[in-house]
Structure formats: structure tokens, C-alpha cells
Amino acid sequence: MMSRGHACGMWILAAILVGCFLAVLPTAPAHWRRYELMFYVLGLLFPLLGLLSLNSERGRELRLQWRIIRSERKEIRQEMRRRKDLEKHRENLRKRNALRE
């Protein structure tokens, strides 16, 4: 949804990342073996990096560009719909004129 220009897509992704972070947080290993510690740190690090990338300046610019593209697509769809309706109206007028003659 975020790539289509919807702002709620970013909030959904942020909620998923926060949920992942909170799910890993209470699972601290008791004896802190090396591989357990590595997985724990990675489990905390990746959601934080995802949130950081969402909040970065480039991420904000990208979301702004997606919003602009979304509004342009909406305008194009409206214009195409208007042209299609106009063409239907013209065709109906041609049929009426042909029936009158």
C-alpha cells in the first residue's frame, strides 16, 4: 500500500516492525551463549533498522514522490473517464441523428 502512495501503508509497516521488536525483546537468553546472543541482537537490530529507514530523509522523499505519482495517476484516470463519457455521448448523438434522417 505504501508503494501506491497511501500513507496508511507506512503506518502498517511501522506497526509490524514495532511488533517484531516487542516480540523479540522479552526473549532474552538466560545464559547468553554466543549464537543466542547473536540472534537476539539481530532480532532487535533489524526492526530498528527498518524503522530508521522509514524515518530517514530519503524514505520521506520516496513517500512524497509516491504521493505525487498517485495524484497524477488519479488525474489521468479522471481525464480518461471524462473522454470515454464524452465519446459515448457523441456516439449516442450520432445514432440519434442517423435515426432521424
N, C-alpha and C positions, 0 to 999 in steps of 0.2 A: 504494500500500500504506500509505503514511503516513496518508492521509485515512481509512483504515479502522481506524486505531488500532494498527497493527503498528509496533513500534519499529524493525524492520529496514528499513522503508521510509525512515526518516530517514538511516540509515547508507548505504543505496544512493545516495540523493540527495547526501549529503556526498561519497561516493567519486566520483560523476560530476563534481561541482564541483571537487574537488581534481584529478581527471584533466584537466579542461578547463584549469585554471590551469597545471598542469605541461606541458600540450601547447603552450600559448602562450608560456610562459617562455623556452624556448631559441630562439624565432623572432625575436629582437630584430633590427630592421632595421639594416643596416650603415651607411647614410648618414643615417639619421634625418630623412627627409623628413617634412613636416608631416602628411600624411594617413597615412603608415605609422606614425608615432609615435602618432597619434590611435587607429588601430585596435589597435595594440599595448597602449596604456594601457586602452582599453575591454575588450580581451580579458582583461586581468589584473583589471580592476575588477569586472566583472560576477560572476565566480565568487566573488570575495571578498565582494561584497555578498550573494550568495546564502548563503554560509556564515555571514555576520553575522546575516542574518535567521533562519537556523536556530537560531543560538545565542542569540538575543535572548530577553528575558523573555516577550514576547508569543508568540513561537514555542513556547516551553516550555509556556506556559499552554494554547495551542491543542492541542498534542500530549496534554497531560493531559486536556483535555476530550474529545478523540477517544478516548482510552483509556476514559474513563468511559462514553461513549456506546457503545463496543464492548462493554463488560461488561454494560451494560443490555440491549443487543440480544441478547446471548448468554443472559441470564436470561429474556428474553421468548421466545426460541426454545425454550428448555428447558421453560418453562411451557406453551407451545402444544403441544409434542410430548407432554408429560405428559397434557394434556387430550385430545389426539387418541387416545392409547393408552387412556385411561380410557373414552372414548366407544366405541372399538372393543370393549373388554371388556364394556361394558354391552350393546352390540348383540348380541354373541355370547351373553350370558346370556339376553337376551330371546328369541333364536332357540331356544335350548335349552329354555326354559320353554314356548315355543309348541309345540315338537315333543312334549313330554311330555304336554301336555293334549289 
